[in-house]
Amino acid sequence: MLNKIEGFIIKSIPYGESNKIVTIYSKEAGKITAMARGAKKPASRLAAITQTFTHGYFLVRASRGMGALEQGELISSVRHIRSDLETTAYAGLIVELIDRLTEQDKPNAGIFKLLEESFHAMEEEYDAEAISLFVQWKMLPIAGIHPILHECANCSATEGEFAFSFQQIGFLCHRCFSVDPYIIRLSPTQIKLIRMFYTVPLDQIGKLTLKKTTKTFMQKLVSTIYQEQTGIYLKSRKFIEQLDRTPELQKRQENPEEEG
């Protein structure tokens, strides 16, 4: 049976002398894996369509085991994502996270939309690091993590000073700080940003500009949640950390001022 699906290549690995095994996150079928025979050959009609991040229509022959990718029709080669090293790194983090948190053959329209919107924003040259933060916060429920961010996780208060508790997986108000000796104090702006990352749809944000220190703080927060609750550490983080240590690899850009 041949199935036509729309999706993104989230993983592409060599197999043998001339083949690739590709993982596609699709609108219709969720995550699927298929053999792309001959795709490593430069002249192959599957060579371009099987590159990581590519958005396209794919004709997949289903079977009991791994399917076979027969044809592909390009929707977007996501040129900016490929050409900018920093954007490539954060796009890599997004697809690795989606791959780690999803199961085969289980469609999820929300995840597909999040992937589509995040790549579209990156192609529009929005801040790739900020976009990756949105995706990481919004994927927490897929990992089975539901942080309490609208009120105090201990007493349900909605007013006062707040801190983040990894123990409670959410906010604690100043009346309940003693519940967790390892709380992370938060400014009103940080509280606002965390709630925005978690709840506001990506396509409603616009071109958000954040200081590097703010993004680093938010990244450490969400990474710690994933590590403590799921044990997940993304390999793509190592490359991003290397980029942060080697500024000359990144394009020069002014430090934008934080909204808030």
Secondary structure, DSSP 4 states (H G I P E B T S, - for coil): -EEEEEEEEEEEEEETTTEEEEEEEETTTEEEEEEETTTTSTT-TTTTTTSTT-EEEEEEE--SSSEEEEEEEEEE--HHHHH-HHHHHHHHHHHHHHHHH--BT---HHHHHHHHHHHHHHHTT--HHHHHHHHHHHTGGGGT---B-SS-TTT---SS-EEEETTTTEEEEGGGGGG-TT-EE--HHHHHHHHHHHHS-GGGT-S----HHHHHHHHHHHHHHHHHHH----THHHHHHHHHH-GGGSPP---PPPP-
